[in-house]
Amino acid sequence: MKFDYEVGDIVRLKKQHPCGSSEWEILRVGADFRLKCMGCGHQIMIARKAVEKSARELKKKA
Ligand SMILES: [Zn+2]
């Protein structure tokens, strides 16, 4: 889904990380996003299109 993605928001993806968490903190936005797993802290780079395809929920930063 297309959300208003901003740094600091938490995005919930369809696919679970092996650690069991499906929530990621957004560290960088652009053509590629940098995400940090809320479960284990692992960081990944992922294409914006892949995020939009897999996103189920966006929690805006407080
Ligand atoms: Zn993880």
N, CA, C, O and the ligand as a Tripos MOL2 file, in Angstrom:
@<TRIPOS>MOLECULE
protein
  249   247    63     0     0
PROTEIN
NO_CHARGES

@<TRIPOS>ATOM
      1 N           0.8480   -1.2030    0.0000 N.3       1 MET1
      2 CA          0.0000    0.0000    0.0000 C.3       1 MET1
      3 C           0.8720    1.2370    0.0000 C.2       1 MET1
      4 O           1.9910    1.2390    0.5130 O.2       1 MET1
      5 N           0.3350    2.2800   -0.5840 N.am      2 LYS2
      6 CA          1.0590    3.5500   -0.5850 C.3       2 LYS2
      7 C           0.6520    4.3480    0.6520 C.2       2 LYS2
      8 O          -0.5060    4.7340    0.8110 O.2       2 LYS2
      9 N           1.6060    4.5780    1.4970 N.am      3 PHE3
     10 CA          1.3910    5.3950    2.6870 C.3       3 PHE3
     11 C           2.2750    6.6270    2.5810 C.2       3 PHE3
     12 O           3.0940    6.7420    1.6690 O.2       3 PHE3
     13 N           2.1030    7.5370    3.5130 N.am      4 ASP4
     14 CA          2.9630    8.7170    3.6020 C.3       4 ASP4
     15 C           4.1790    8.3530    4.4670 C.2       4 ASP4
     16 O           4.2570    8.7240    5.6380 O.2       4 ASP4
     17 N           5.1060    7.6340    3.8750 N.am      5 TYR5
     18 CA          6.2720    7.1180    4.6050 C.3       5 TYR5
     19 C           7.2140    8.2430    4.9930 C.2       5 TYR5
     20 O           7.6020    9.0620    4.1600 O.2       5 TYR5
     21 N           7.5780    8.2730    6.2770 N.am      6 GLU6
     22 CA          8.5450    9.2620    6.7400 C.3       6 GLU6
     23 C           9.5080    8.5940    7.7170 C.2       6 GLU6
     24 O           9.1820    7.6010    8.3660 O.2       6 GLU6
     25 N          10.6990    9.1690    7.7970 N.am      7 VAL7
     26 CA         11.6980    8.6550    8.7320 C.3       7 VAL7
     27 C          11.1240    8.6630   10.1510 C.2       7 VAL7
     28 O          10.5260    9.6490   10.5820 O.2       7 VAL7
     29 N          11.3120    7.5660   10.8630 N.am      8 GLY8
     30 CA         10.8380    7.4550   12.2370 C.3       8 GLY8
     31 C           9.5300    6.6870   12.3570 C.2       8 GLY8
     32 O           9.1710    6.2300   13.4420 O.2       8 GLY8
     33 N           8.8080    6.5420   11.2280 N.am      9 ASP9
     34 CA          7.5640    5.7740   11.2520 C.3       9 ASP9
     35 C           7.8770    4.2820   11.3650 C.2       9 ASP9
     36 O           8.9820    3.8350   11.0600 O.2       9 ASP9
     37 N           6.8750    3.5290   11.8110 N.am     10 ILE10
     38 CA          6.9950    2.0750   11.9040 C.3      10 ILE10
     39 C           6.0770    1.4480   10.8630 C.2      10 ILE10
     40 O           4.8760    1.7190   10.8460 O.2      10 ILE10
     41 N           6.6320    0.6200   10.0050 N.am     11 VAL11
     42 CA          5.8360   -0.0310    8.9710 C.3      11 VAL11
     43 C           5.7420   -1.5340    9.2770 C.2      11 VAL11
     44 O           6.7280   -2.1860    9.6200 O.2      11 VAL11
     45 N           4.5170   -2.0520    9.1370 N.am     12 ARG12
     46 CA          4.3230   -3.4920    9.3250 C.3      12 ARG12
     47 C           4.2130   -4.1360    7.9530 C.2      12 ARG12
     48 O           3.3540   -3.7790    7.1460 O.2      12 ARG12
     49 N           5.1010   -5.0920    7.7050 N.am     13 LEU13
     50 CA          5.1510   -5.7710    6.4090 C.3      13 LEU13
     51 C           4.4570   -7.1250    6.4910 C.2      13 LEU13
     52 O           4.3200   -7.7150    7.5620 O.2      13 LEU13
     53 N           4.0260   -7.5960    5.3270 N.am     14 LYS14
     54 CA          3.3510   -8.8850    5.2370 C.3      14 LYS14
     55 C           4.2890  -10.0140    5.6640 C.2      14 LYS14
     56 O           3.8930  -10.9530    6.3550 O.2      14 LYS14
     57 N           5.5440   -9.8910    5.2280 N.am     15 LYS15
     58 CA          6.5090  -10.9590    5.4650 C.3      15 LYS15
     59 C           7.2050  -10.7620    6.8120 C.2      15 LYS15
     60 O           7.6830   -9.6680    7.1150 O.2      15 LYS15
     61 N           7.2600  -11.8040    7.6030 N.am     16 GLN16
     62 CA          7.9410  -11.7340    8.9050 C.3      16 GLN16
     63 C           9.4430  -11.9030    8.7400 C.2      16 GLN16
     64 O           9.9070  -12.6770    7.9030 O.2      16 GLN16
     65 N          10.1990  -11.1650    9.5560 N.am     17 HIS17
     66 CA         11.6320  -11.3980    9.6520 C.3      17 HIS17
     67 C          11.8370  -12.7120   10.4030 C.2      17 HIS17
     68 O          10.9960  -13.0840   11.2210 O.2      17 HIS17
     69 N          12.9300  -13.4200   10.1440 N.am     18 PRO18
     70 CA         13.1720  -14.6930   10.8550 C.3      18 PRO18
     71 C          13.1350  -14.5780   12.3800 C.2      18 PRO18
     72 O          12.8980  -15.5770   13.0610 O.2      18 PRO18
     73 N          13.3620  -13.3850   12.9290 N.am     19 CYS19
     74 CA         13.3280  -13.2240   14.3870 C.3      19 CYS19
     75 C          11.8930  -13.2100   14.9150 C.2      19 CYS19
     76 O          11.6850  -13.2670   16.1270 O.2      19 CYS19
     77 N          10.8980  -13.1330   14.0220 N.am     20 GLY20
     78 CA          9.5110  -13.1900   14.4580 C.3      20 GLY20
     79 C           8.7820  -11.8620   14.3850 C.2      20 GLY20
     80 O           7.5560  -11.8240   14.4890 O.2      20 GLY20
     81 N           9.5200  -10.7660   14.2080 N.am     21 SER21
     82 CA          8.8870   -9.4520   14.1260 C.3      21 SER21
     83 C           8.5160   -9.1330   12.6770 C.2      21 SER21
     84 O           9.2120   -9.5480   11.7500 O.2      21 SER21
     85 N           7.4340   -8.4060   12.4870 N.am     22 SER22
     86 CA          7.0870   -7.9440   11.1360 C.3      22 SER22
     87 C           7.0180   -6.4210   11.0930 C.2      22 SER22
     88 O           6.4960   -5.8420   10.1400 O.2      22 SER22
     89 N           7.5500   -5.7740   12.1380 N.am     23 GLU23
     90 CA          7.5490   -4.3180   12.1990 C.3      23 GLU23
     91 C           8.9620   -3.7740   12.0080 C.2      23 GLU23
     92 O           9.9350   -4.2980   12.5500 O.2      23 GLU23
     93 N           9.0380   -2.7070   11.2180 N.am     24 TRP24
     94 CA         10.3300   -2.1160   10.8630 C.3      24 TRP24
     95 C          10.2790   -0.6140   11.0650 C.2      24 TRP24
     96 O           9.2940    0.0310   10.7050 O.2      24 TRP24
     97 N          11.3370   -0.0530   11.6400 N.am     25 GLU25
     98 CA         11.4500    1.3980   11.7380 C.3      25 GLU25
     99 C          12.0850    1.9240   10.4620 C.2      25 GLU25
    100 O          13.0560    1.3530    9.9660 O.2      25 GLU25
    101 N          11.5400    3.0100    9.9300 N.am     26 ILE26
    102 CA         12.0780    3.6060    8.7060 C.3      26 ILE26
    103 C          13.2260    4.5510    9.0690 C.2      26 ILE26
    104 O          13.0370    5.5300    9.7910 O.2      26 ILE26
    105 N          14.4050    4.2420    8.5580 N.am     27 LEU27
    106 CA         15.5820    5.0670    8.8380 C.3      27 LEU27
    107 C          15.8900    6.0120    7.6930 C.2      27 LEU27
    108 O          16.4780    7.0750    7.8960 O.2      27 LEU27
    109 N          15.4890    5.6220    6.4750 N.am     28 ARG28
    110 CA         15.7490    6.4810    5.3100 C.3      28 ARG28
    111 C          14.7040    6.1940    4.2460 C.2      28 ARG28
    112 O          14.3530    5.0360    4.0180 O.2      28 ARG28
    113 N          14.2060    7.2250    3.6000 N.am     29 VAL29
    114 CA         13.2480    7.0550    2.5070 C.3      29 VAL29
    115 C          13.8660    7.5450    1.2080 C.2      29 VAL29
    116 O          14.8130    8.3320    1.2130 O.2      29 VAL29
    117 N          13.3210    7.0720    0.1000 N.am     30 GLY30
    118 CA         13.8200    7.4250   -1.2250 C.3      30 GLY30
    119 C          13.4070    6.3370   -2.1880 C.2      30 GLY30
    120 O          12.4130    5.6500   -1.9530 O.2      30 GLY30
    121 N          14.1500    6.1650   -3.2710 N.am     31 ALA31
    122 CA         13.8750    5.0650   -4.1930 C.3      31 ALA31
    123 C          14.0990    3.7330   -3.4730 C.2      31 ALA31
    124 O          13.4180    2.7400   -3.7290 O.2      31 ALA31
    125 N          15.0770    3.7490   -2.5650 N.am     32 ASP32
    126 CA         15.2950    2.6150   -1.6590 C.3      32 ASP32
    127 C          15.1050    3.0930   -0.2370 C.2      32 ASP32
    128 O          15.4790    4.2160    0.1050 O.2      32 ASP32
    129 N          14.5250    2.2430    0.5910 N.am     33 PHE33
    130 CA         14.3460    2.5530    2.0110 C.3      33 PHE33
    131 C          15.3920    1.8030    2.8170 C.2      33 PHE33
    132 O          15.8100    0.7080    2.4410 O.2      33 PHE33
    133 N          15.8130    2.3930    3.9250 N.am     34 ARG34
    134 CA         16.5770    1.6460    4.9270 C.3      34 ARG34
    135 C          15.6330    1.3860    6.0980 C.2      34 ARG34
    136 O          15.0450    2.3100    6.6590 O.2      34 ARG34
    137 N          15.5010    0.1130    6.4520 N.am     35 LEU35
    138 CA         14.6020   -0.2890    7.5290 C.3      35 LEU35
    139 C          15.3810   -1.0030    8.6190 C.2      35 LEU35
    140 O          16.3520   -1.7110    8.3490 O.2      35 LEU35
    141 N          14.9390   -0.8070    9.8590 N.am     36 LYS36
    142 CA         15.5330   -1.5090   10.9990 C.3      36 LYS36
    143 C          14.4610   -2.3770   11.6380 C.2      36 LYS36
    144 O          13.3840   -1.8980   11.9930 O.2      36 LYS36
    145 N          14.7680   -3.6500   11.7780 N.am     37 CYS37
    146 CA         13.8320   -4.5940   12.3880 C.3      37 CYS37
    147 C          13.6020   -4.2180   13.8510 C.2      37 CYS37
    148 O          14.5550   -4.0020   14.5990 O.2      37 CYS37
    149 N          12.3140   -4.1410   14.2610 N.am     38 MET38
    150 CA         11.9870   -3.7830   15.6400 C.3      38 MET38
    151 C          12.2520   -4.9500   16.5930 C.2      38 MET38
    152 O          12.3090   -4.7650   17.8090 O.2      38 MET38
    153 N          12.4120   -6.1390   16.0380 N.am     39 GLY39
    154 CA         12.6490   -7.3040   16.8810 C.3      39 GLY39
    155 C          14.1100   -7.4860   17.2350 C.2      39 GLY39
    156 O          14.4490   -7.7040   18.3980 O.2      39 GLY39
    157 N          14.9800   -7.3960   16.2340 N.am     40 CYS40
    158 CA         16.3870   -7.7520   16.4530 C.3      40 CYS40
    159 C          17.3580   -6.6440   16.0680 C.2      40 CYS40
    160 O          18.5590   -6.7690   16.3100 O.2      40 CYS40
    161 N          16.8590   -5.5550   15.4700 N.am     41 GLY41
    162 CA         17.7400   -4.4440   15.1370 C.3      41 GLY41
    163 C          18.4570   -4.5810   13.8120 C.2      41 GLY41
    164 O          19.2060   -3.6850   13.4220 O.2      41 GLY41
    165 N          18.2450   -5.6860   13.1090 N.am     42 HIS42
    166 CA         18.8760   -5.9030   11.8120 C.3      42 HIS42
    167 C          18.4210   -4.8340   10.8300 C.2      42 HIS42
    168 O          17.2410   -4.4860   10.7940 O.2      42 HIS42
    169 N          19.3580   -4.3040   10.0230 N.am     43 GLN43
    170 CA         19.0130   -3.2850    9.0400 C.3      43 GLN43
    171 C          19.0790   -3.8460    7.6300 C.2      43 GLN43
    172 O          19.9510   -4.6500    7.3000 O.2      43 GLN43
    173 N          18.1360   -3.4010    6.8040 N.am     44 ILE44
    174 CA         18.1190   -3.8180    5.4020 C.3      44 ILE44
    175 C          17.8910   -2.5970    4.5180 C.2      44 ILE44
    176 O          17.3570   -1.5770    4.9550 O.2      44 ILE44
    177 N          18.3150   -2.7340    3.2520 N.am     45 MET45
    178 CA         17.9190   -1.7910    2.2170 C.3      45 MET45
    179 C          16.8800   -2.5030    1.3660 C.2      45 MET45
    180 O          17.0480   -3.6730    1.0230 O.2      45 MET45
    181 N          15.8100   -1.8010    1.0270 N.am     46 ILE46
    182 CA         14.7310   -2.4230    0.2700 C.3      46 ILE46
    183 C          14.1130   -1.3780   -0.6440 C.2      46 ILE46
    184 O          13.9500   -0.2240   -0.2480 O.2      46 ILE46
    185 N          13.7660   -1.7760   -1.8670 N.am     47 ALA47
    186 CA         13.1930   -0.8410   -2.8320 C.3      47 ALA47
    187 C          11.8410   -0.3400   -2.3430 C.2      47 ALA47
    188 O          11.0700   -1.0890   -1.7440 O.2      47 ALA47
    189 N          11.5600    0.9360   -2.6050 N.am     48 ARG48
    190 CA         10.2670    1.5180   -2.2200 C.3      48 ARG48
    191 C           9.1040    0.6770   -2.7490 C.2      48 ARG48
    192 O           8.1200    0.4530   -2.0440 O.2      48 ARG48
    193 N           9.2220    0.2200   -3.9780 N.am     49 LYS49
    194 CA          8.1490   -0.5910   -4.5710 C.3      49 LYS49
    195 C           7.8850   -1.8580   -3.7590 C.2      49 LYS49
    196 O           6.7390   -2.2780   -3.5980 O.2      49 LYS49
    197 N           8.9570   -2.4590   -3.2530 N.am     50 ALA50
    198 CA          8.8140   -3.6820   -2.4650 C.3      50 ALA50
    199 C           8.1430   -3.3770   -1.1260 C.2      50 ALA50
    200 O           7.3470   -4.1720   -0.6270 O.2      50 ALA50
    201 N           8.4710   -2.2180   -0.5510 N.am     51 VAL51
    202 CA          7.8150   -1.8120    0.6960 C.3      51 VAL51
    203 C           6.3160   -1.6130    0.4530 C.2      51 VAL51
    204 O           5.4740   -2.1000    1.2080 O.2      51 VAL51
    205 N           6.0100   -0.8830   -0.6250 N.am     52 GLU52
    206 CA          4.6010   -0.5920   -0.9140 C.3      52 GLU52
    207 C           3.8080   -1.8740   -1.1610 C.2      52 GLU52
    208 O           2.6330   -1.9710   -0.8070 O.2      52 GLU52
    209 N           4.4640   -2.8410   -1.7670 N.am     53 LYS53
    210 CA          3.7860   -4.0920   -2.0870 C.3      53 LYS53
    211 C           3.5080   -4.9000   -0.8140 C.2      53 LYS53
    212 O           2.4840   -5.5760   -0.7080 O.2      53 LYS53
    213 N           4.4290   -4.8210    0.1430 N.am     54 SER54
    214 CA          4.3630   -5.6890    1.3170 C.3      54 SER54
    215 C           3.7360   -5.0100    2.5370 C.2      54 SER54
    216 O           3.3740   -5.6890    3.4980 O.2      54 SER54
    217 N           3.6040   -3.6890    2.5120 N.am     55 ALA55
    218 CA          3.1480   -2.9540    3.6990 C.3      55 ALA55
    219 C           1.6840   -3.2400    4.0180 C.2      55 ALA55
    220 O           0.8340   -3.2700    3.1270 O.2      55 ALA55
    221 N           1.4030   -3.4510    5.3080 N.am     56 ARG56
    222 CA          0.0320   -3.6780    5.7640 C.3      56 ARG56
    223 C          -0.4540   -2.5520    6.6620 C.2      56 ARG56
    224 O          -1.6560   -2.3130    6.7770 O.2      56 ARG56
    225 N           0.4860   -1.8620    7.2960 N.am     57 GLU57
    226 CA          0.1040   -0.8270    8.2520 C.3      57 GLU57
    227 C           1.2800    0.1120    8.4370 C.2      57 GLU57
    228 O           2.4390   -0.3020    8.4030 O.2      57 GLU57
    229 N           0.9630    1.3910    8.6330 N.am     58 LEU58
    230 CA          2.0050    2.3610    8.9460 C.3      58 LEU58
    231 C           1.6340    3.0590   10.2410 C.2      58 LEU58
    232 O           0.5550    3.6400   10.3590 O.2      58 LEU58
    233 N           2.5330    2.9990   11.2060 N.am     59 LYS59
    234 CA          2.3220    3.7070   12.4780 C.3      59 LYS59
    235 C           3.1870    4.9490   12.4510 C.2      59 LYS59
    236 O           4.4160    4.8740   12.4270 O.2      59 LYS59
    237 N           2.5090    6.1190   12.4550 N.am     60 LYS60
    238 CA          3.2610    7.3640   12.4120 C.3      60 LYS60
    239 C           4.0120    7.5890   13.7040 C.2      60 LYS60
    240 O           3.5520    7.2370   14.7900 O.2      60 LYS60
    241 N           5.1740    8.1830   13.5580 N.am     61 LYS61
    242 CA          5.9910    8.4980   14.7320 C.3      61 LYS61
    243 C           5.2220    9.4490   15.6400 C.2      61 LYS61
    244 O           4.5420   10.3610   15.1700 O.2      61 LYS61
    245 N           5.3340    9.2290   16.9170 N.am     62 ALA62
    246 CA          4.5500   10.0190   17.8850 C.3      62 ALA62
    247 C           4.9640   11.4860   17.8540 C.2      62 ALA62
    248 O           4.4150   12.2990   18.5980 O.2      62 ALA62
    249 ZN         14.4480   -9.2190   13.0940 Zn       63 ZN63
@<TRIPOS>BOND
     1     1     2 1
     2     2     3 1
     3     3     4 2
     4     3     5 am
     5     5     6 1
     6     6     7 1
     7     7     8 2
     8     7     9 am
     9     9    10 1
    10    10    11 1
    11    11    12 2
    12    11    13 am
    13    13    14 1
    14    14    15 1
    15    15    16 2
    16    15    17 am
    17    17    18 1
    18    18    19 1
    19    19    20 2
    20    19    21 am
    21    21    22 1
    22    22    23 1
    23    23    24 2
    24    23    25 am
    25    25    26 1
    26    26    27 1
    27    27    28 2
    28    27    29 am
    29    29    30 1
    30    30    31 1
    31    31    32 2
    32    31    33 am
    33    33    34 1
    34    34    35 1
    35    35    36 2
    36    35    37 am
    37    37    38 1
    38    38    39 1
    39    39    40 2
    40    39    41 am
    41    41    42 1
    42    42    43 1
    43    43    44 2
    44    43    45 am
    45    45    46 1
    46    46    47 1
    47    47    48 2
    48    47    49 am
    49    49    50 1
    50    50    51 1
    51    51    52 2
    52    51    53 am
    53    53    54 1
    54    54    55 1
    55    55    56 2
    56    55    57 am
    57    57    58 1
    58    58    59 1
    59    59    60 2
    60    59    61 am
    61    61    62 1
    62    62    63 1
    63    63    64 2
    64    63    65 am
    65    65    66 1
    66    66    67 1
    67    67    68 2
    68    67    69 am
    69    69    70 1
    70    70    71 1
    71    71    72 2
    72    71    73 am
    73    73    74 1
    74    74    75 1
    75    75    76 2
    76    75    77 am
    77    77    78 1
    78    78    79 1
    79    79    80 2
    80    79    81 am
    81    81    82 1
    82    82    83 1
    83    83    84 2
    84    83    85 am
    85    85    86 1
    86    86    87 1
    87    87    88 2
    88    87    89 am
    89    89    90 1
    90    90    91 1
    91    91    92 2
    92    91    93 am
    93    93    94 1
    94    94    95 1
    95    95    96 2
    96    95    97 am
    97    97    98 1
    98    98    99 1
    99    99   100 2
   100    99   101 am
   101   101   102 1
   102   102   103 1
   103   103   104 2
   104   103   105 am
   105   105   106 1
   106   106   107 1
   107   107   108 2
   108   107   109 am
   109   109   110 1
   110   110   111 1
   111   111   112 2
   112   111   113 am
   113   113   114 1
   114   114   115 1
   115   115   116 2
   116   115   117 am
   117   117   118 1
   118   118   119 1
   119   119   120 2
   120   119   121 am
   121   121   122 1
   122   122   123 1
   123   123   124 2
   124   123   125 am
   125   125   126 1
   126   126   127 1
   127   127   128 2
   128   127   129 am
   129   129   130 1
   130   130   131 1
   131   131   132 2
   132   131   133 am
   133   133   134 1
   134   134   135 1
   135   135   136 2
   136   135   137 am
   137   137   138 1
   138   138   139 1
   139   139   140 2
   140   139   141 am
   141   141   142 1
   142   142   143 1
   143   143   144 2
   144   143   145 am
   145   145   146 1
   146   146   147 1
   147   147   148 2
   148   147   149 am
   149   149   150 1
   150   150   151 1
   151   151   152 2
   152   151   153 am
   153   153   154 1
   154   154   155 1
   155   155   156 2
   156   155   157 am
   157   157   158 1
   158   158   159 1
   159   159   160 2
   160   159   161 am
   161   161   162 1
   162   162   163 1
   163   163   164 2
   164   163   165 am
   165   165   166 1
   166   166   167 1
   167   167   168 2
   168   167   169 am
   169   169   170 1
   170   170   171 1
   171   171   172 2
   172   171   173 am
   173   173   174 1
   174   174   175 1
   175   175   176 2
   176   175   177 am
   177   177   178 1
   178   178   179 1
   179   179   180 2
   180   179   181 am
   181   181   182 1
   182   182   183 1
   183   183   184 2
   184   183   185 am
   185   185   186 1
   186   186   187 1
   187   187   188 2
   188   187   189 am
   189   189   190 1
   190   190   191 1
   191   191   192 2
   192   191   193 am
   193   193   194 1
   194   194   195 1
   195   195   196 2
   196   195   197 am
   197   197   198 1
   198   198   199 1
   199   199   200 2
   200   199   201 am
   201   201   202 1
   202   202   203 1
   203   203   204 2
   204   203   205 am
   205   205   206 1
   206   206   207 1
   207   207   208 2
   208   207   209 am
   209   209   210 1
   210   210   211 1
   211   211   212 2
   212   211   213 am
   213   213   214 1
   214   214   215 1
   215   215   216 2
   216   215   217 am
   217   217   218 1
   218   218   219 1
   219   219   220 2
   220   219   221 am
   221   221   222 1
   222   222   223 1
   223   223   224 2
   224   223   225 am
   225   225   226 1
   226   226   227 1
   227   227   228 2
   228   227   229 am
   229   229   230 1
   230   230   231 1
   231   231   232 2
   232   231   233 am
   233   233   234 1
   234   234   235 1
   235   235   236 2
   236   235   237 am
   237   237   238 1
   238   238   239 1
   239   239   240 2
   240   239   241 am
   241   241   242 1
   242   242   243 1
   243   243   244 2
   244   243   245 am
   245   245   246 1
   246   246   247 1
   247   247   248 2
@<TRIPOS>SUBSTRUCTURE
     1 MET1         2 RESIDUE 1 A MET
     2 LYS2         6 RESIDUE 1 A LYS
     3 PHE3        10 RESIDUE 1 A PHE
     4 ASP4        14 RESIDUE 1 A ASP
     5 TYR5        18 RESIDUE 1 A TYR
     6 GLU6        22 RESIDUE 1 A GLU
     7 VAL7        26 RESIDUE 1 A VAL
     8 GLY8        30 RESIDUE 1 A GLY
     9 ASP9        34 RESIDUE 1 A ASP
    10 ILE10       38 RESIDUE 1 A ILE
    11 VAL11       42 RESIDUE 1 A VAL
    12 ARG12       46 RESIDUE 1 A ARG
    13 LEU13       50 RESIDUE 1 A LEU
    14 LYS14       54 RESIDUE 1 A LYS
    15 LYS15       58 RESIDUE 1 A LYS
    16 GLN16       62 RESIDUE 1 A GLN
    17 HIS17       66 RESIDUE 1 A HIS
    18 PRO18       70 RESIDUE 1 A PRO
    19 CYS19       74 RESIDUE 1 A CYS
    20 GLY20       78 RESIDUE 1 A GLY
    21 SER21       82 RESIDUE 1 A SER
    22 SER22       86 RESIDUE 1 A SER
    23 GLU23       90 RESIDUE 1 A GLU
    24 TRP24       94 RESIDUE 1 A TRP
    25 GLU25       98 RESIDUE 1 A GLU
    26 ILE26      102 RESIDUE 1 A ILE
    27 LEU27      106 RESIDUE 1 A LEU
    28 ARG28      110 RESIDUE 1 A ARG
    29 VAL29      114 RESIDUE 1 A VAL
    30 GLY30      118 RESIDUE 1 A GLY
    31 ALA31      122 RESIDUE 1 A ALA
    32 ASP32      126 RESIDUE 1 A ASP
    33 PHE33      130 RESIDUE 1 A PHE
    34 ARG34      134 RESIDUE 1 A ARG
    35 LEU35      138 RESIDUE 1 A LEU
    36 LYS36      142 RESIDUE 1 A LYS
    37 CYS37      146 RESIDUE 1 A CYS
    38 MET38      150 RESIDUE 1 A MET
    39 GLY39      154 RESIDUE 1 A GLY
    40 CYS40      158 RESIDUE 1 A CYS
    41 GLY41      162 RESIDUE 1 A GLY
    42 HIS42      166 RESIDUE 1 A HIS
    43 GLN43      170 RESIDUE 1 A GLN
    44 ILE44      174 RESIDUE 1 A ILE
    45 MET45      178 RESIDUE 1 A MET
    46 ILE46      182 RESIDUE 1 A ILE
    47 ALA47      186 RESIDUE 1 A ALA
    48 ARG48      190 RESIDUE 1 A ARG
    49 LYS49      194 RESIDUE 1 A LYS
    50 ALA50      198 RESIDUE 1 A ALA
    51 VAL51      202 RESIDUE 1 A VAL
    52 GLU52      206 RESIDUE 1 A GLU
    53 LYS53      210 RESIDUE 1 A LYS
    54 SER54      214 RESIDUE 1 A SER
    55 ALA55      218 RESIDUE 1 A ALA
    56 ARG56      222 RESIDUE 1 A ARG
    57 GLU57      226 RESIDUE 1 A GLU
    58 LEU58      230 RESIDUE 1 A LEU
    59 LYS59      234 RESIDUE 1 A LYS
    60 LYS60      238 RESIDUE 1 A LYS
    61 LYS61      242 RESIDUE 1 A LYS
    62 ALA62      246 RESIDUE 1 A ALA
    63 ZN63       249 GROUP 0 **** ****
